[in-house]
Amino acid sequence: MPIKPSKFNYQDKPQKQKSIKLKSKQSSHDNLETASQDDDLIYGRHTVQAALKSERSLNRIWVIPPLRYDPRFHTLLNEAKARGTIIDEVDDRRLDQITHRKNHQGIAAQISPYEYKELDELISQAKSKTEQPILLVADGLNDPHNLGAIIRTAEAMGVQGLVIPQRRAVGITSTVTKVAAGALENFPVARVINLSRALEELKKEGFWIYGTVADNGDLIHTVKFTGAIVLVIGSEAEGLSLLIQKNCDALVSIPMSGNTPSLNVSVATGMALYEIHRQRWSKSLRM
């Protein structure tokens, strides 16, 4: 059966980004508004617990009484309170109102803006963790759900960090944080003005740049991923831009044998990262 390379782009339109913005007042009955970008809402036990464990800056936490004194949260909430976080005990109805009836699981938190890493800091941190670091670069993702899913998968596959552009791309929002399900607390992200220059800087630091394309790339399972590498993924609709492709050392594609013309970008990224992980894991077993 003939094998065709997969498309690393997603032809459907990205979902419209939605986030809940909150006023930073001291009252436990503060009003909801779609205003300041400085305040974002996260919710759900795993997501909030991960933020608490990483001592992320939280302005306010709303929690139902049974969860406030739950052993999994009691100490963490007390420590957050000692750092200046406001803890409000509320009922489920109030949390429904705050989260617009999302699945909050009895807890929500107002977080401070995400603190991006500088590129040189990200590179240094990645190299300090392993002799063969893996970094991910996203060229123009617009759907926060895709970005969150990619971050979750990348962290699970042992990737050391992510680089995203400042313009024409989604940043780290409350939706991204929620979809990432806690992975962001252990996964650094750098935001750069010029992605091409960032790739040049990564090359100077000894990274080999692999771009993901729909057609005419080397089949990914035939490529030997050794040393420090960067995997570059494209946007949902357009894939990798020609300029970014020119900045790559090699282009790779995923082989497919079905009739589906393309894969969701987060799914394709997960498959590519697993191939890199599989090669390195298999090699470590033989050593």
ZIHU-V718178 format. One record per run of one state. SS is the DSSP state (H for helix, E for strand, - for the rest). FROM is the first residue (numbers start at 1). LEN is the number of residues. If there is no record, write none. Layout:
SS_FROM_LEN + SS_FROM_LEN
This chain:
-_1_3 + E_4_2 + -_6_16 + E_22_1 + -_23_9 + E_32_1 + -_33_7 + E_40_4 + -_44_1 + H_45_9 + -_54_4 + E_58_6 + -_64_1 + H_65_4 + -_69_5 + H_74_9 + -_83_3 + E_86_4 + -_90_2 + H_92_7 + -_99_8 + E_107_5 + -_112_5 + E_117_1 + -_118_1 + H_119_11 + -_130_4 + E_134_5 + -_139_5 + H_144_13 + -_157_4 + E_161_5 + -_166_8 + H_174_7 + -_181_2 + H_183_4 + -_187_2 + E_189_4 + -_193_2 + H_195_10 + -_205_3 + E_208_5 + -_213_5 + E_218_2 + H_220_3 + -_223_6 + E_229_5 + -_234_1 + E_235_1 + -_236_3 + E_239_1 + -_240_2 + H_242_5 + -_247_3 + E_250_4 + -_254_1 + E_255_2 + -_257_8 + H_265_22 + -_287_1
